[in-house]
Amino acid sequence: MENYTDEIAKLKESRLAALAANGAGITTLEEDEVLQKYHAVLHDLRKDGVNKILEIRQAIVAAKKNKMLDVETKAKLIAKYREEIVKAKEIAATNKAEDGRLSKEAVAYANQLSAVFIAGVNKEEDDKEKALKASYEKELVATKEEYKKRILGATEKEEQAVIKYELKSELFDLKSKFQSEVSKCRDAKKVAFVEHIQENRGLRNGKTKVSENIVLGFKNYIYQFKMSKFLLDNGLYLAILVFFIVCIILAPLSGNGRLLSLPNILTILEQSSTRMFYALGVAGLILLAGTDLSVGRMVALGAVVTGLVLHPGQNIVTFFGMGPWDFTSMAMGARLLLALSVSIILCVTFSAFAGVFSAKLKIHPFISTLATQLIIYGLLFFGTSGTPVGSIDADVKDLLGGRWILGVMDGELITFPKLIIPAVFAVAVAWFIWNKTTFGKNMYAVGGNSEAAAVSGISVFKVTLGVFIMAGIFYGCGAFLEAFKANASAGTGQGYELDAIAACVVGGISFNGGIGKISGAVIGVIIFTGLTYCLTFLGIDTNLQFVFKGFIIIAAVALDSVKYLKKK
């Protein structure tokens, strides 16, 4: 081994001297003799140690799954493998220090070599790109001149129109060819850097490095960056960001105080907390290319039930002549569980009712949820006569809907809203369902193309109904928490469905189905809540706030439609 490493050291010294004098001199890192030697030595160090451990573990997994082996043979084989692992671990421990030293040394050399190699590739491709641009501009001028003469020589309008069309087509072809060649140059630069990262990972036996991953991600973004696509994807967010910056500047100038402060940010998050549940629910339906117009009425339904159960003393509200009730004899824990359970059950029942019609009879969710909205609205107002249920018990309201005192900052008392905690938990649950479960993958499949999903064996009925039920659970939880913010009545939640839908669309969940992320819905809710808060903070009339929201919604849907048409 010592002779081998001495040979590498001498070879590396001469190689680095040659690099300093002559530049890269290689077309790929794989052909470098020094790196080949490093790989050979590291392979010898690892083959009976860390690599052997990995191979044996894979063999154990295969043995456990092998149905051809009887129990006794399988047990003996696995025991033998485990004995081999013990030996391999001893070898790995013996070689660990030398492996670490050599891999570190090899990566340092690879970085030196790659710096020269990448610089050479970048220069070569940059020169090519400049030559391509000069050639394209020259060809562009020549083509325009040629067609200009042809147009002037044509006597008929129809003939001129044909020539103009041919010119347009020729210019398009020239531009496409130029862009294609430029893309090849950028791809070559990207490949050179990726080869460097892969080489380092190979020397480390597959281990990655956070800094390299960050740089690789950044370079991937730069190489693929197109201004038109960037503006299409982020134009609305940039406009909203500018709006918030203007509000932050105007707030102190108008005498309303400092808008960008921790108490205001926490208040925006608190106001977003219950609405997060409604957005998470409706997001699933929008992912299926549907919508839900019953959100606001379900909020009222759950909030009224919660208010009735948690009211301190006898209620003044009767429901279809039944009541009034007094739940104070029950333990508070039981009352909370009852209120939450009934709120979820009622919301799930009505949501599933709409879901059956949409899933079975293919009625668009717009219609089925509109019908559900009207049914709940009528039942609530007729049953309660529109009477508010009153406030809930003060102790439990502070327990779940109050705030924790954090301290004083810049003369202001800083308090943390407790409602943020359940909202964060709901986001985590929704993210897990969407990204880590078969049901979540099926949602994307059905939303993208329900017919293709059905052909692939996915039950469109079960997925659609499941999304409605999931939405009902989120609505029920959100409605339960809504009662902790204000006195509930049949009018609670008016217009919440529009805010929830708008938040999802602004967050990038496409009405065309199959496109969107939970993070988008979360960002959309915070944006819309922040927008309302900023306008209120600046003293803008409530009616004018609807105008701002309307423009944002139409802009979001228009951009979504443009992106969808471009993909088609």
Secondary structure as UniProt FT lines:
FT   HELIX           2..22
FT   HELIX           29..31
FT   HELIX           33..46
FT   TURN            47..49
FT   HELIX           50..65
FT   TURN            67..68
FT   HELIX           71..153
FT   HELIX           157..203
FT   TURN            204..206
FT   HELIX           210..224
FT   HELIX           227..253
FT   TURN            254..255
FT   HELIX           262..287
FT   TURN            288..289
FT   HELIX           295..310
FT   TURN            320..321
FT   TURN            328..329
FT   HELIX           332..360
FT   HELIX           365..384
FT   TURN            385..386
FT   HELIX           394..401
FT   STRAND          403..409
FT   TURN            410..411
FT   STRAND          412..417
FT   TURN            418..419
FT   HELIX           420..436
FT   HELIX           438..448
FT   HELIX           450..455
FT   TURN            456..457
FT   HELIX           460..482
FT   TURN            483..485
FT   TURN            490..495
FT   HELIX           496..506
FT   TURN            507..508
FT   TURN            511..512
FT   HELIX           518..537
FT   TURN            538..539
FT   HELIX           542..567
//
